[in-house]
């Protein structure tokens, strides 16, 4: 059985969620949302904004910027360099 490919989007969002890193989400209409990632799936991101939950559809997101760098798994980075 083959190992599923690592999805950078999931790794990035999960790193922000697990480390409680605040992010700014820029929507395609120019609106900005600041908060912390509480969860995500294939189509949405759940954000905690000032104590309120907000569900944002991924197709409406243009950019996600964390307030500090999100460290990726060193093993994943090593595998990418081998290819």
NORFEN-V544066 format. One line per field, one symbol per residue. psi: psi as a letter, one per 20 degrees, with the letter a starting at -180 (. if undefined). Layout:
BEGIN
psi=???
END
This chain:
BEGIN
psi=pqpqqpohgggghhggghjlpqqppprhjiqpppaqphrqahirppqooliqqpppphiiphqpoqhrqppqphgghghhhh.
END
